[in-house]
């Protein structure tokens, strides 16, 4: 990502007016939001959601009622704010470093005729403050740790005030270095802060930006003739960067990726309530790996896999993992995602380290989630598919208004969890082959058995769709959930039943703003969420009975691309149309100058229904790489099969695959060209199917 390519003036939360968003995050330290004030005031978090109200701030009496007029510019690397009032010119750049330092670079200019007093404060609510040591210690966090930080400044020394003389200008650098009490020694923290304060303002910013941009050194360089696609490409890499962390505390022994930097929880200082995204959630981890596999540095995904396996319980299930605790297991396609990653970055030693635990996970699922007659996955807790309140659970009782009654709720054999299990079995079989593990055949046979059961039992020929089943009687729950398209995503549907895929383009799922989570003809359909007119989880709550999720939009567009490649590119135009809508969903009001992806949307109006900005619970980059650029990676070859989505040109360089570097370009005038390790391999007049043997 080029420096400065993403900028956003006055980037604020939709649901907390005026609260500024920060670009970078540290391994432990991150910002929920900041107030319009010099320094760091707002809601700041450490490892988990903690709601620290202030790190430090700088006040000026003359501007005490003027800071609300601050203008801001959000950058991925830093937040920039400025104010010109009362003959005082103020400009600040602030950021968080990867090693958890909160840094403020302030430029003050007094153009008036009298001195101005600036005061440094660091007295956050409920914290112990040791003024002489310039140290702040938090109360005990619910997760069992305390954090502390040391404050250093190039201007404020023993006195926490500075007199800015008339006509004087100065640069004030203030740094707070964070650590875990009892784990991180105070001396290194003080040295870290002091070292940064000794740099000039320009050198400090340059050092930070260089470190920040190192994440992007090994990613593919993609640009095309579509400005929205370019902006979304850069934004999605930012989201991955922002949500990757190496907390190095408690259960977090390796790097991991979060669903987001969390705006969903309550904001009471040191008493957050609600659902937290800053933890490992196995449902979303494969989505993260699906995109991150295209980073040429494989260590990121290896660390994510290690963390995922650290969450495994004694029986083999993958669980939500916090620094001090574990949570529920969610269905997921992690083994399949690991196999897709392995195709690009093979490593036999690493595979042999993890293969037994992957097998343990797959082996535990039939005993826990089937009835023993087949491999179809039974879901008893609807939340644990990540698609809570899908109407099929209430189909057999005619969608009662009382959604909480146990007698009106039915356990189901689910399409989505069964497809995930199928993909995991298939991926595990392939990984076993790579590791020369004799169980490869067993898992392939299980996958084939499950594929046949999905097609034989869940398919309805009359309506040409796949349905969830009653967990005992196997009656179909005739609700066209979005997951009914998953078999096409897994590419298991017999050609005779391919007609059902056309439902995706019917008025049941065709809306102006991406796919609804259930057919518009379903009696429980509610594009704004809620259940039968009742907002059971609040205005922004997740209810999968109508709203549109980037999560399933990505999967369905993936299915659309795959089916187009498989069927002589017959869906290229539909793919282009849906990818365009999905691309614009990444921006507030469809304005590519305002990147703002959240959890779910009204499919009829495009209105964002939640406010978890920069939400990381879908994939996008993989769609660009597989279908726009056209790269399909196999064990011994790379197939190039781009879809024609109407682009005049695209370039995708620095693609690292199995130790080789691919550079791909296309223009309507010069055609389609591919170089492998600087050698031209493909030169065709138009986009066309091609093979490179590795």
Secondary structure as UniProt FT lines:
FT   TURN            3..4
FT   STRAND          7..9
FT   TURN            17..18
FT   STRAND          29..34
FT   STRAND          39..46
FT   STRAND          52..60
FT   HELIX           61..63
FT   TURN            64..66
FT   HELIX           67..69
FT   STRAND          71..75
FT   STRAND          79..85
FT   TURN            86..87
FT   STRAND          88..96
FT   TURN            98..99
FT   STRAND          101..110
FT   STRAND          116..121
FT   TURN            125..126
FT   STRAND          128..130
FT   HELIX           131..133
FT   STRAND          135..137
FT   TURN            142..143
FT   STRAND          147..153
FT   STRAND          161..164
FT   TURN            166..167
FT   STRAND          169..180
FT   TURN            181..183
FT   HELIX           186..197
FT   HELIX           201..213
FT   HELIX           214..216
FT   TURN            217..218
FT   STRAND          221..224
FT   HELIX           227..243
FT   STRAND          244..245
FT   TURN            250..251
FT   STRAND          256..257
FT   TURN            269..270
FT   HELIX           282..292
FT   TURN            293..294
FT   HELIX           299..310
FT   TURN            314..315
FT   STRAND          319..321
FT   STRAND          326..329
FT   HELIX           334..344
FT   HELIX           348..369
FT   STRAND          378..379
FT   HELIX           382..385
FT   TURN            388..389
FT   HELIX           391..397
FT   TURN            403..404
FT   HELIX           406..408
FT   STRAND          412..413
FT   HELIX           415..434
FT   TURN            435..436
FT   TURN            438..439
FT   HELIX           440..453
FT   HELIX           454..458
FT   STRAND          459..460
FT   TURN            461..464
FT   STRAND          465..466
FT   STRAND          469..470
FT   TURN            471..473
FT   HELIX           482..485
FT   HELIX           486..489
FT   TURN            490..491
FT   HELIX           495..505
FT   TURN            507..509
FT   TURN            512..513
FT   TURN            520..521
FT   TURN            523..524
FT   TURN            527..528
FT   TURN            532..533
FT   TURN            536..537
FT   TURN            539..540
FT   TURN            544..545
FT   STRAND          548..549
FT   HELIX           550..566
FT   TURN            567..571
FT   HELIX           572..584
FT   TURN            585..586
FT   HELIX           588..590
FT   TURN            592..593
FT   STRAND          600..601
FT   TURN            603..605
FT   TURN            613..614
FT   HELIX           621..623
FT   HELIX           624..628
FT   STRAND          631..633
FT   STRAND          637..640
FT   STRAND          649..657
FT   TURN            658..659
FT   STRAND          660..667
FT   TURN            668..670
FT   STRAND          671..676
FT   TURN            677..678
FT   STRAND          679..684
FT   STRAND          690..693
//
